[in-house]
């Protein structure tokens, strides 16, 4: 198991002495692990934690260009425009809406914990001798879900393609 945490350390290391909006779920913002990390870094930066209630569930519905998603983001984010120097995307869903966030904030730095998680996965695969060389194209992606709603698989495939486009 590899844990995901908001990229506070990355944000501070790249822009020390600034302020960051931390978009996350209520659950994440209540975690002791989050509070410990934030307290350790407050001497170097100021953090504005924002519980984005309902945002992850809305993203899971798909239609990332829907007017209701734009309205939700505008309501959540508008008070912070011009107040922060960067945004930490503290939920695995939020990188899927980077473009929508930038429509509101403009060209603001966005920090995503997924890159650190991917590096840790690579380190563990290397240690275990399971990493396939870049020259070989092996592997496959299997999508599993407990949801059995119509269109769910297509939605997950679209999210997977979107994430791949953001990596390349």
Buried (B, 14 or more C-beta within 10 A) or exposed (E): EEEBBBBBBBBBEEBEEBBBBBBBBEEBBEBEEBEEBBEEBEEBBEBBBBBBEEBBEBBBEBEBEEEEBBEBBEEBBEEBEEEBBBBBBBBBBBBBBBEBBEBBBEEBBBBBBBEBBEEEEEEEEEEEEEEEEEEEEEEEEEEEEEEEEEEBEEBBEBBEEBEEEEEE
